[in-house]
Every structure is written in C-alpha cells, then in structure tokens.
Amino acid sequence: MGKIKELTKNTLFQLKEENLPTTPENYFIEFKNQAQISDVEIAEFELFNKIKEALTPNEIESSEINTFNHLAIILAKRVNEEELKKLINIFEEILKPFSDLELSQKIEEFILKILETPKNIILDESINMLKELANKRVDSDRKILKDKTNDIIKLTSLMSRYFDKTLSESENSGEDILKIKDELITLNMSEASQRELKVVQTKLVATIHKIENSIKTNCKIINDHKIQFNSLNEQIRKLQEELSIAREEKETDFLTNVFNRRAYHNEIEKIEKNYSIFNNNYAIIFYDIDHFKKINDTYGHTCGDSVLKNFAGILKSLTRTEDVIARYGGEEFIALINYEKEEEVLGYIKRVKKAITSTNFIYKEETIHIKFSAGISYRNKYDSYSDAKKRADELLYEAKSKGRDKIIFDNESEI
C-alpha cells in the first residue's frame, strides 16, 4: 500500500511538472513510468505488456497503444465475451480508489453494467465514463495525499511546541504544556489518516506521559535533596572564602599588608614579561627607613612594628594598583613603578617623601619623625632585570652612606 501511495504522489507531481492535464490516459502512462523507475512490479502492467506483445503487427500499426482503453478497442474486435470480462475486471482494480467508498460504489456499478454486455466497452459512452471515473480516482488520491500531509504537519507542529515549552523556564510554560497536550490528545484527523497516523498519535501521547512522569520524579528527587544541596553550596562558599583569604595571606606580609617577597617575585615576572613584549617601561625603587634600629632600641619592637605598618600604608596609598609595592625584608621595601616619562617617577617619589616627612608617627604619646633613603634605577638602561635591581640596591646604600635622608637616581641626581 505504501509503494502505491508513493507512486500516486510521484505521478501527480510529474504531470504537474510537465503541465499535462490529469486525464485517465496521461495518469495511466505516467503511473506506469513511475512504477518502472521505482522498480515496482504491478500485475496489471505486466498483463498490459503481455497483451500488447501478443498483438499482430497490423493491430500495432493501426493505432497508438498506451492504455488499456486502446487495448480494449483493438481486442474488442477479436476477443470473445469471456476475455472482455477479464479485461473489464482489470479496469475495476485499476480505477478503485484507496478509501472513497462512494466512488468505489460507482465504479462497481459501472463494471457490473458493462459486464452484462462486454462489447459495449468500446462505445464512446463507456469510454467517457471510464475517463470520468479515472479523473475522480485521481482527485480522490490527491485529496487523500493532501489530508495526510496536513495531519502530519499538525502532529509535528504540536510536538515541536510541546518540547519547546518543556525546555522553557518561563512561568507560563506549565499551563502552555497542558494546553498543547490536550490539543494533541483531541486532535481530529482526516479519515485517510485514521489508520496509520492514529497509531502515531497514540504513541506520541504515551511518550509525553513518560516524559512528564520522568520530570515529576526528578523534581521530587531535587526537592528531597534541596536542603542538602543548599548546605553543600554554603560549605563551598565558605571554603572559597577561606581559600581566598589563604591566598591573600600567602602573598601578603602579615604585618604591613603589602606584598611579601614571594609575591613580589611573582609580580616581577609579569611586569618583566610586559616589558619584553610591549616595551612597558618601569622603575625599581628600594626604600629603607633611616635609623630604624634606633627606633626599636629606644621605643621597643612594638613601636617599630607600628612604624613599619604606617610607613607601608603611606607607600600603598600613593602607589597605583598597576604598580607593585612589597616588603623586601626588615625595614626595607621595594616598588615597581610603570611610567611613560621619567618625570612621572620623579613626581611619585617626591609625593612619597613629602607624605613621610610631614607625617607625625605617634606611639604612647611620643612623636616620632621618620625619614628614609632610596635608590632608583630605570629598567631600560640595563641588560636585565637583575642588573637594574642590583643598581637600585647599590644606590640605596650609597644614599645611606652619604648621611641618609637621600634619594639617588641612576643618573646620579639626588633629592
């Protein structure tokens, strides 16, 4: 049945493509061609070919022979009544539609009438009736094909909408799903689709019920474990916070809250990489608090710690986030300052000096005046970072040896 439907569809399509009217003769010829193309064996066509091959040369030359109508006219001149009846019965099989009962009844009545007087098959009245019935059969097949196509479109459209809404997270998706499901269950299909597509419809509805049951089960599992999920999420959040704090503690000097020496080495790798790739210039500055040992000896280490903390706080407040300030050891600090012009570094160090010298460090009602020494080198004047850092360190000790409270640059200028 499926192959016949496909041949019918292809026949109608090809007649339309070739702009040929859907007459019985054209339909029969094209249907026969489509059967040959699809390699479908149909008993009626085999019989047609056998009858045609059995014709005499004179009979073949006398007229065009493409349909059973043509054969009937020729054979009527020589066949007996029984042979004509067999031919007429074949017409009934060819003309019989798939599901149009009214048309089937008309064809059956016509065949019975012709069988009463078989030779009347060649009369114009009979031939015209055959053409009319053939046209109606073609129209019936076309309608069935159209109805089934529309039913398939309706089914697939509803299923597409159902799955879209099932996957949607909107507030109204639940109500929409119920509406679509009801539409699918109550979907009216044409008589032509009742046999095949009704089964598909039933299976789709069953599938929807399975999907909904699965979703309900999963939702119940999620709700049952919601408290556990929330507890786990809270534990993860706390662990992340602790990890973040631990990471900061690992990179931050516990007393001064600036980078420690380990973190400084990680930062210099980044800055040196930017210098190598993008030629981002930077300066290296070594700081050292003058007479820090005397502060510890005079006021105690607690006071010394307070001085270190406040000194680092001033440096940090005056240093940009893209720059680096770190405690290098004891009362010694190091800074990496990015710049485009060297004047920017000069302006920065002057601000630091002014802030330190103008700040009174108070400890137990004692006012302590802090001064510092510094050495500054510019990275682009040296072959390597190590050479530049070594030069800044040398300049720091030169500043201390010259009486402290000095800042010396690698161009030998001082402030």
Secondary structure, 3 states (H helix, E strand, C coil): CHHHHHHHHHHHHHHHHCCCCCCHHHHHHHHHHHHHHCCCCCHHHHHHHHHHHCCCHHHHHHCCCCCHHHHHHHHCCCCCHHHHHHHHHHHHHHHCCCCCHHHHHHHHHHHHHHHHCHHHHHCHHHHHHHHHHHHHHHHHHHHHHHHHHHHHHHHHHHHHHHHHHHHCCCCCHHHHHHHHHHHHHCCCCCHHHCCHHHHHHHHHHHHHHHHHHHHHHHHHHHHHCHHHHHHHHHHHHHHHHHHHHHHHHHHECCCCCCECHHHHHHHHHHHHHHHHHHCCCEEEEEEEECCHHHHHHHHCHHHHHHHHHHHHHHHHHHCCCCCEEEEEECCEEEEEEECCCHHHHHHHHHHHHHHHHCCEEEECCEEEECCEEEEEEEHHHCCCHHHHHHHHHHHHHHHHHCCCCCEEECCCCEC
